[in-house]
Amino acid sequence: MAILRCIAVDDEPLALKLVETFIEQTPFLQLTASCDNAVEAMGLIREKQPDLVFLDINMPNLTGMELARLLQEQPGQVPKIVFTTAYNHYAIEGYKVNAVDYLLKPFSYEEFLRAANKVMQITEEASGSHHSVAADDEFIFLKVEYQWVRISFKDILYIESLKDYVKVHLDDSQKALLSLISLKALEEKMPSLKFMRVHRSFIVSLEKINAITKNSIFIGKTEITVGEQYKETFKTIVDKWLK
């Protein structure tokens, strides 16, 4: 996974400290600088060339919105921007300057992480860089609440999409795990020889399938319908099994 280099900008010391803390506890973010005004931030952005700026809007002398507009006019690479503000009426202006997201104070780490993940996804798609797992890898790390949890592929029964999260259903008596990642992003991290997307909301472990019908898969007592767009690919696998 790539590391996003970040700058935090906020004229409120407590708010700035919170963003710094959130950046430091997120494995794919690196805090390269922080400051309490947009004028200093402009110099730091030129010097540090960050990938992402967490930018407060209401600041004296030069507002965060004004800084974002100035950055859009500059030649060269413009960092991604996530606005942080106590006021909700800036959202439309934020999108006009191509802000990736807009965090309304006070925001939780979960909301912060969702914005950071959005920036990471855009960055990876732009670079064509997708982390893949070799067929002989035996585990994956997923963020679960405030820690990274190692999950063995052999323990995974199936993975279910729940809006911005995935629910990883595990073997035996292990409790299912909830992680803030899209099913599409997780699919790219899974070994394709062991796991298959069979529905817009489900990835299954091929070796955990107990029974199949024309339109369904059974893993234990759980029945998962094979989505229309995945039927042809799944049929190819089934045909190999039934030969």
Secondary structure, 3 states (H helix, E strand, C coil): CCCEEEEEECCCHHHHHHHHHHHHCCCCEEEEEEECCHHHHHHHHHHHCCCEEEEECCCCCCCHHHHHHHHHHCCCCCCEEEEEECCHHHHHHHHHCCCCEEEECCCCHHHHHHHHHHHHHHHHHHHCCCCCCCCCCCEEEEEECCEEEEEEHHHEEEEEEECCEEEEEECCCCCCEEECCCHHHHHCCCCCCCEEEEECCEEEEHHHCCEECCCEEEECCEEEECCHHHHHHHHHHHHHHHC
